[in-house]
Amino acid sequence: MKQYNIYPTSGQQTGKPSRLDPESRIQLPLVKINFILMAIAAAAILIGFLLMLGGSTTAQQFNPDIFSTRRIVIGPTIAFLGFVFMGFAIIYRPKNTGSN
């Protein structure tokens, strides 16, 4: 009487990938370029927040620097563009992902 192995040891015998088979690069949701773009976006967000830093106005003395263009226009704009670019970096899908 023949014995059949009902528990295959690899995905090649059944045609389906087993749980131990590594995913191919095509199946990965994010690749190296996504992480590079996300790092650039994070740096832009950080720079935008750093541009918004500065001294504050107290009850004893008024600080006109709180209304500077750098703090109310340039910094928030760079931070906002960084957040938009972060969304793009996450959904970006390169046309060719290299060898399969």
RAQUI-V565415 format. One record per residue. N is the residue number from 1. RES is the residue in three letters. PSI is psi in whole degrees, -180 to 180 (999 if undefined). Layout:
n=N res=RES psi=PSI
n=N res=RES psi=PSI
//
This chain:
n=1 res=MET psi=135
n=2 res=LYS psi=146
n=3 res=GLN psi=135
n=4 res=TYR psi=139
n=5 res=ASN psi=109
n=6 res=ILE psi=-7
n=7 res=TYR psi=90
n=8 res=PRO psi=149
n=9 res=THR psi=-18
n=10 res=SER psi=166
n=11 res=GLY psi=-12
n=12 res=GLN psi=-27
n=13 res=GLN psi=-34
n=14 res=THR psi=-15
n=15 res=GLY psi=-10
n=16 res=LYS psi=145
n=17 res=PRO psi=137
n=18 res=SER psi=175
n=19 res=ARG psi=-21
n=20 res=LEU psi=-11
n=21 res=ASP psi=133
n=22 res=PRO psi=149
n=23 res=GLU psi=147
n=24 res=SER psi=166
n=25 res=ARG psi=-28
n=26 res=ILE psi=-33
n=27 res=GLN psi=-17
n=28 res=LEU psi=133
n=29 res=PRO psi=-34
n=30 res=LEU psi=137
n=31 res=VAL psi=-177
n=32 res=LYS psi=-42
n=33 res=ILE psi=-33
n=34 res=ASN psi=-43
n=35 res=PHE psi=-35
n=36 res=ILE psi=-45
n=37 res=LEU psi=-37
n=38 res=MET psi=-35
n=39 res=ALA psi=-39
n=40 res=ILE psi=-42
n=41 res=ALA psi=-41
n=42 res=ALA psi=-38
n=43 res=ALA psi=-40
n=44 res=ALA psi=-40
n=45 res=ILE psi=-45
n=46 res=LEU psi=-43
n=47 res=ILE psi=-41
n=48 res=GLY psi=-43
n=49 res=PHE psi=-35
n=50 res=LEU psi=-34
n=51 res=LEU psi=-23
n=52 res=MET psi=-7
n=53 res=LEU psi=155
n=54 res=GLY psi=177
n=55 res=GLY psi=161
n=56 res=SER psi=169
n=57 res=THR psi=136
n=58 res=THR psi=174
n=59 res=ALA psi=-26
n=60 res=GLN psi=-31
n=61 res=GLN psi=135
n=62 res=PHE psi=134
n=63 res=ASN psi=106
n=64 res=PRO psi=-10
n=65 res=ASP psi=-16
n=66 res=ILE psi=-18
n=67 res=PHE psi=20
n=68 res=SER psi=152
n=69 res=THR psi=-37
n=70 res=ARG psi=-40
n=71 res=ARG psi=-27
n=72 res=ILE psi=-9
n=73 res=VAL psi=-58
n=74 res=ILE psi=-50
n=75 res=GLY psi=-53
n=76 res=PRO psi=-35
n=77 res=THR psi=-44
n=78 res=ILE psi=-40
n=79 res=ALA psi=-43
n=80 res=PHE psi=-45
n=81 res=LEU psi=-34
n=82 res=GLY psi=-41
n=83 res=PHE psi=-40
n=84 res=VAL psi=-44
n=85 res=PHE psi=-31
n=86 res=MET psi=-42
n=87 res=GLY psi=-43
n=88 res=PHE psi=-42
n=89 res=ALA psi=-32
n=90 res=ILE psi=-40
n=91 res=ILE psi=-7
n=92 res=TYR psi=131
n=93 res=ARG psi=112
n=94 res=PRO psi=150
n=95 res=LYS psi=-46
n=96 res=ASN psi=132
n=97 res=THR psi=19
n=98 res=GLY psi=-155
n=99 res=SER psi=149
n=100 res=ASN psi=999
//
